[in-house]
């Protein structure tokens, strides 16, 4: 499966969409929250499938998030 196909499948599964921004970054938006996100008052948020997460997640740079 190509990277673009994997990304489209992942985003569609989670009810999200993606578009290119004028500054060259990708913008992902939607009303759905990832099903694999765990939250707790003590530890905050974490990924339940971190070791086996899809490429779109492992390539996401948090410092680029807005």
C-alpha positions in Angstrom: 0.0 0.0 0.0 1.4 3.4 -0.9 2.0 6.1 1.7 -0.8 8.2 0.2 -3.2 5.3 0.3 -2.3 4.4 3.9 -2.8 8.1 4.9 -6.2 8.3 3.2 -7.4 5.0 4.7 -6.3 6.1 8.2 -7.8 9.5 8.0 -11.1 8.2 6.5 -11.3 5.6 9.3 -11.1 8.3 11.9 -13.5 10.7 10.2 -10.7 13.2 9.4 -9.7 15.1 6.2 -6.4 16.6 5.0 -5.4 19.4 2.8 -2.2 21.2 1.7 -1.7 24.7 3.3 -0.1 27.6 1.5 3.0 27.3 3.8 3.7 23.8 2.7 2.4 22.0 5.8 -0.5 19.6 5.8 -3.6 20.4 7.7 -5.7 17.6 9.2 -9.1 18.5 10.6 -12.4 17.0 11.7 -14.5 16.4 14.7 -13.4 12.9 15.4 -10.8 11.9 18.1 -8.4 9.0 17.5 -9.8 5.8 18.9 -6.3 4.9 20.2 -5.8 8.0 22.3 -5.8 7.3 26.1 -6.1 10.1 28.6 -5.7 10.2 32.3 -5.4 13.0 34.9 -2.1 11.7 36.1 -0.3 11.0 32.8 -2.1 13.2 30.3 -2.6 11.7 26.8 -0.8 8.8 25.2 -1.1 6.5 22.2 -2.4 3.0 23.0 -0.8 1.6 19.8 2.5 3.6 19.9 4.8 0.7 18.9 2.7 -0.2 15.9 1.2 3.1 15.0 0.7 4.0 11.3 3.3 6.0 9.3 1.2 9.1 9.4 1.4 9.1 13.2 5.1 8.3 13.4 6.0 11.0 10.9 3.9 13.7 12.6 6.1 16.3 14.2 4.4 17.8 17.4 6.5 21.0 17.1 4.7 21.7 13.8 1.2 21.3 15.4 -0.9 24.4 15.9 
